[in-house]
Amino acid sequence: MSTPIVHGGGITAAAAAFGGSPEDWLDLSTGINPCPVALPDIPARAWHRLPDRHLIDEARRAARDHYRSGEILPLPVPGTQSVIQLLPRLVDAGRLVGGTDNRVAVTDDRLAVVSPTYGEYARAFVSAGFAVDAVDDLAAVGAGHRLAVVVNPNNPDGLIWPAETLIALHDRMKAADGLLVVDEAFGDTDPALSLASRASQLSNLIIFRSFGKFFGLAGLRLGFAIARSDILTRFEDWLGPWAVSGPALSIAGSLLRSDISPIRGRIDERCAGLHGALKGAGLQISGGTALFTLVADARADDIYTHLCRHHILVRKFDYAPEWLRFGLPPDPAADRRLGEALQRFER
């Protein structure tokens, strides 16, 4: 069994190690909007009945319009983590799996993950018996790679790949009968980066979109997959019936059709507050997105521990000990709390 990936969150464990109750901690370890939107009215039948087809269809139409995916109706999934786990099933001796044989073949084919990035991609493929190359540039993805994963914008450094560069990579992958997966989990704050509007012309492309990060509703466990119909049909079949709850579908159908400009404005405001606290403490911002900021500092481990002692949790990285990722504080009071704690750090 492979070692679990360390993610953001974990306030309960942090409180057990450093004291205090989880409710008193300031959790800046994730890239989730800390100002969740108000929930729309949810019809009682969404709670009472199994998810009706019309709820699924309405959520898919709302997602199509929101993501501008044209002819493609995005598939709602119970968090994009669920379909990451299914990706190995699409690969069998370098070909898309056909028919009903869902067995995973252990092959000599290699997969590429542009790294460093979200660790669950490599873990899912390694667990399924595939060899994974962690590459640092799209040019390193070659004809021998049956599938490539690019997170755009990337987590945790916020690196952005231009659309035309990704389309060129897709065309190379398609020529070699391979697939390109583009994870746009943090794409809602800058929709111009998305490939969703061109997905219907890119047959070997799979896009994953997160719902909970932007809307601040990560506990809903909802995401969307955008791809050609036969791939989405396989995902839907493998996930099984009623994979997404009726309340989640109802919320998605409402919020994806709402005016999201106030949400973007609030996120920008919170990002500015975070940057002010970091710069006021003399920390160097080295990357990020509107939903998180990456700091590079040789004292990162000591800063992390210092903040934990002040009951503030940020994200550290075993593969990059000089990195700390800061999520957005929820309000100006949290900005001040973070800034004051950082300024107490003994340099």
Buried (B, 14 or more C-beta within 10 A) or exposed (E): EEEEEEEBBBBEEBBEEBEBEBEEBBBBBBBBBBBBBEBEEBEEEBEEEEBEEEBBEBBBBBBBEBBEBBEBBBBBBBBBBBBBBBBBBBBBEBEBBEEEEEEBBEBEBBBBBBBBBBBBBBBBBBBBEBEBBBBEEBEEBBEBBBBBBBBBBBBBBBBBBEBEBBBEBBEBBBEBEBBBBBBBBBBBBBBEBBBBBBBBEBEBBBBBBBBBBBBBBBEBBBBBBBBBEEBBEBBBEBBEEEBBBBBBBBBBBBBBBBEBEEBBEBBEBBBEBBBBBBEBBEBEBBBBBBBBBBBBBEBBEEBBEBBBEBBBBBBBBEEBEBBBBBBBBBBEEBBBBBBEBBEEBEE
